[in-house]
């Protein structure tokens, strides 16, 4: 159970770092991938994961691989 939390946290940190490298705000990314800002905040903080299709859209937008 703890491992799943760590994975979400790690994923969120990677997404945030990729977003910041692009110099985009959370709001800009949320709009581009059609998610709410609150959802983006939850993903980046590791509080929640996201559906696979949302994760894939984020990876494509931020030009990062899923691994």
ABEGO torsion letter per residue (X at the ends): XAAAAAAAAAAAAAAAAAAAAAGBBAAAAAAAAGBBAAAAAAAAAGABBBBAAAAAAAAAAAGBBAX
